[in-house]
Amino acid sequence: MIVDYHMHLRDRGGEAPGGRYRFDYLERYVEQAARAGVDEVGFTEHVYHFRETRPLWEIPWMLERCTDDLDEYVATVDEARRQGLPVKLGLEVDYFPGTEPRLAELLARYDWDYLLGSVHFVDGFAVDQEPALTDKLSPAEAWRRYFVWLRNAARSGLFDVLSHPDLVKFFGVRSEGEATHFVYEETADAVDAAGVCVEISTKGLRVPVRELYPAPELLRAFHGRGTPITLASDAHEPDDVGRDLDRAVELARSAGYETVTVFDRRQRRQEPLG
């Protein structure tokens, strides 16, 4: 089975009648998935696009983007589920320490299939925007701090999957050597203890680092603990659905994986990969 469990339904043009979360636009994602050989897709819009989440954030960049209606988004994907389309309802949720109780209360109002946990900001510094965390700190310190936040996201109990788990390499700046090895091992231990999945994402092939998330060594560490995986294109438009998932499957198999995780109402099962 092939899934694509990270994609963004928001119409960034936003000019068409019917709003930013339209059923006809959703259908284009599903049609592209069929062409790409993807069996099931999951929509995971960025949490910070929704007005309902504004009280949670302090980052100005996020506050500027809290313009949409979360109910509208959920209703569009729910309609697709009711019609039997091979879609799942999810959300990509930024992790910030201290927001956990309020975030859990908000998320509990909806019938999610799964929730992605992401770390896009660390101590007020952006991870995948310039100036980046790796511009502000040495590579080793940037990686150390990023993975502390990722481990805390895993431990929060809020999420089912950690998305692009080594996003800190976005601009190609790397921490190397024994310290990075131990960061990977500590992270794999924490993810295992938390019982969450990790995502193999092809989005890294389309950003400056030009490689999959996560790095092979980190993925092998996850596999060594028995951590399940999902697959993801991180598509922000229909044409990117399923993009390069063959390479994600190849990486998964090279690390020893033979199954992929499928979600339904936050319950997961394993299906043969590919």
Residue, then its C-alpha position, 0 to 999 in steps of 0.5 A: m500500500i502507498v499512502d500520502y499522508h501530508m498535504h495542504l488543501r488550502d487554495r493559495g490563490g483563494e479567488a475561486p467562489g466557495g472559499r479556500y477549502r473547496f470540494d472541487y479542489l480536493e477532488r483534484y488531489v484525489e485524481q492526481a493521487a490515482r494517477a500517481g499510484v497512491d492508494e490513500v491521501g491525508f489532508t493536513e493543513h497548517v494549524y496556524h492558518f485558522r482563526e481558532t488557533r490565534p490565542l496559541w501563538e506568539i510568533p508574528w509570522m504565524l499570527e498574520r496567517c490566522t485568517d481561515d475557518l477551521d470548521e470550513y476545512v474540516a467540513t470539506v474533508d468530512e464530505a469527501r469521507r462521507q462520499g467514500l473517497p480515499v481521504k483522511l482528515g488530519l492537521e499539521v500542528d506546530y509544537f510550542p512548549g506551554t500550549e499543550p493544554r489549550l491545543a488539546e482542548l481545541l483539537a478534541r472538538y474534531d474527529w481527526d484520523y491523525l495529527l502531525g506534529s511539526v517543529h518549525f520554530v525553536d526558541g523564536f527562531a525559524v527552522d525553514q525560513e531565513p534567517a534560520l536557526t542555523d544562521k543564529l547558532s552553530p550547526a551543533e547547537a542548532w541541531r541539539r536544540y531542534f531535536v530537544w523540541l522534537r523529542n518534547a513534541a513526541r512526549s506531549g501526547l498530542f500527535d500521531v506522527l512526527s513530520h519531516p523529523d530532521l527539518v533542521k537540515f532544510f538549508g543544507v547546514r549540518s551537524e556531524g560527528e559523534a554528537t549528532h549520532f547521539v542526538y539521533e539515538e536519543t531522539a529515536d529512544a524518545v520517539d519509541a517511548a512515546g509510541v508515535c510514528v515518523e514520516i518519510s517525506t519527499k519534500g526535502l528533495r524540493v528545498p535547498v537540502r535536496e534530500l529526503y527527510p529523515a537522513p538514512e542514519l536517523l531512519r535506521a535508528f527509528h527502525g531499530r526501535g520498531t517505530p512505524i512510518t508513514l509516507a508524505s509528499d508535503a504537497h501544497e498543490p495537486d500536482d505534487v501529490g505522490r511526488d517522488l514517493d518511489r524514492a521514499v519507499e526505496l529509503a524505507r526498504s533500505a532501512g528495513y521497513e516492510t510495512v506502512t502505517v494507515f490511520d482511521r480515527r486515530q487508530r493505526r494498523q500496518e499494511p504491506l509497503g508498496 
